[in-house]
């Protein structure tokens, strides 16, 4: 039983480190801007997106570690990616167009 728990811990930590690395990658490129004109509203939406993704990752990680079921790392990762892509592709542009333009 101890070996099964150790393997589960390794899988959960590895999957969540990859997800956190993806959030860090997005955060880096939302901070580093090579264009000469910086839009402060765009920076605000980028910061809000990074905060939202980090909170969503933390809840996902906590839930996986607390419940200790093997389906959760797979389902949690798929749901995280689906929600993140939806927010980044649909949610943020919609909010930006609705409230800014």
PyMOL commands that set and color helices and strands:
alter all, ss='L'
color gray80, all
select helices_A, chain A and resi 2-31+40-67+70-99
alter helices_A, ss='H'
color red, helices_A
deselect
rebuild
show_as cartoon
